[in-house]
Protein backbone atom coordinates (compact mmCIF):
# COMPACT_ATOMS: atom_id res chain seq x y z
CA UNK A 1 0.00 0.00 0.00
CA UNK A 2 1.50 3.29 -1.13
CA UNK A 3 1.22 6.75 0.36
CA UNK A 4 -1.56 7.75 -2.03
CA UNK A 5 -3.55 4.64 -1.08
CA UNK A 6 -3.24 5.54 2.60
CA UNK A 7 -4.32 9.13 1.91
CA UNK A 8 -7.35 7.95 -0.06
CA UNK A 9 -8.30 5.51 2.71
CA UNK A 10 -8.04 8.28 5.28
CA UNK A 11 -10.24 10.57 3.17
CA UNK A 12 -12.79 7.80 2.81
CA UNK A 13 -12.93 7.24 6.56
CA UNK A 14 -13.24 10.97 7.28
CA UNK A 15 -16.06 11.40 4.78
CA UNK A 16 -18.01 8.53 6.37
CA UNK A 17 -17.74 9.65 9.99
CA UNK A 18 -21.26 11.12 10.00
CA UNK A 19 -22.67 7.89 8.60
CA UNK A 20 -20.90 5.81 11.23
CA UNK A 21 -22.50 7.67 14.14
CA UNK A 22 -25.84 7.74 12.34
CA UNK A 23 -26.06 11.52 11.97
CA UNK A 24 -25.60 13.84 9.09
CA UNK A 25 -23.23 16.59 10.06
CA UNK A 26 -23.76 20.09 8.78
CA UNK A 27 -20.37 21.58 8.06
CA UNK A 28 -19.79 25.09 6.87
CA UNK A 29 -17.01 25.97 4.54
CA UNK A 30 -15.78 29.51 4.05
CA UNK A 31 -16.56 29.27 0.33
CA UNK A 32 -20.19 28.47 1.19
CA UNK A 33 -20.64 31.65 3.21
CA UNK A 34 -21.44 35.14 1.98
CA UNK A 35 -19.18 36.66 4.60
CA UNK A 36 -15.59 37.76 4.39
CA UNK A 37 -13.95 35.32 6.79
CA UNK A 38 -10.44 35.23 8.13
CA UNK A 39 -8.72 32.39 9.95
CA UNK A 40 -7.00 33.15 13.27
CA UNK A 41 -5.72 30.99 16.12
CA UNK A 42 -6.61 31.66 19.76
CA UNK A 43 -6.02 29.64 22.90
CA UNK A 44 -8.94 28.20 24.85
CA UNK A 45 -8.98 25.78 27.75
CA UNK A 46 -9.60 22.07 27.31
CA UNK A 47 -12.84 22.48 29.25
CA UNK A 48 -14.02 25.25 26.89
CA UNK A 49 -13.12 23.13 23.88
CA UNK A 50 -15.02 20.08 25.19
CA UNK A 51 -18.12 22.14 25.99
CA UNK A 52 -17.98 23.88 22.62
CA UNK A 53 -17.55 20.55 20.84
CA UNK A 54 -20.51 19.00 22.69
CA UNK A 55 -22.67 22.02 21.86
CA UNK A 56 -21.71 21.85 18.19
CA UNK A 57 -22.59 18.16 18.02
CA UNK A 58 -25.91 18.67 19.82
CA UNK A 59 -26.88 21.57 17.55
CA UNK A 60 -25.39 19.87 14.47
CA UNK A 61 -23.43 22.96 13.44
CA UNK A 62 -19.80 23.73 12.84
CA UNK A 63 -17.70 24.89 15.82
CA UNK A 64 -16.59 27.98 13.88
CA UNK A 65 -20.23 28.94 13.43
CA UNK A 66 -20.82 28.71 17.18
CA UNK A 67 -17.78 30.82 17.96
CA UNK A 68 -18.88 33.52 15.51
CA UNK A 69 -22.39 33.42 16.95
CA UNK A 70 -21.12 33.79 20.54
CA UNK A 71 -18.67 36.52 19.60
CA UNK A 72 -21.38 38.50 17.79
CA UNK A 73 -23.63 38.24 20.85
CA UNK A 74 -20.83 39.34 23.19
CA UNK A 75 -19.87 42.30 20.98
CA UNK A 76 -23.50 43.37 20.70
CA UNK A 77 -23.86 43.24 24.49
CA UNK A 78 -20.72 45.36 24.88
CA UNK A 79 -22.03 48.00 22.51
CA UNK A 80 -25.29 48.24 24.48
CA UNK A 81 -23.44 48.88 27.76
GIGI-V230832 format. One record per residue. NEAR is the number of other C-alpha atoms within 10 Angstrom. Layout:
near
NEAR
NEAR
This chain:
near
5
6
8
9
10
11
11
11
12
11
11
11
13
10
11
12
13
13
11
10
9
9
11
12
16
13
13
13
10
13
9
8
9
7
8
7
9
6
6
5
5
4
7
8
8
9
9
11
13
11
12
17
16
13
15
19
15
9
13
14
16
18
19
16
14
16
13
11
11
12
12
12
11
11
10
11
10
9
7
6
5
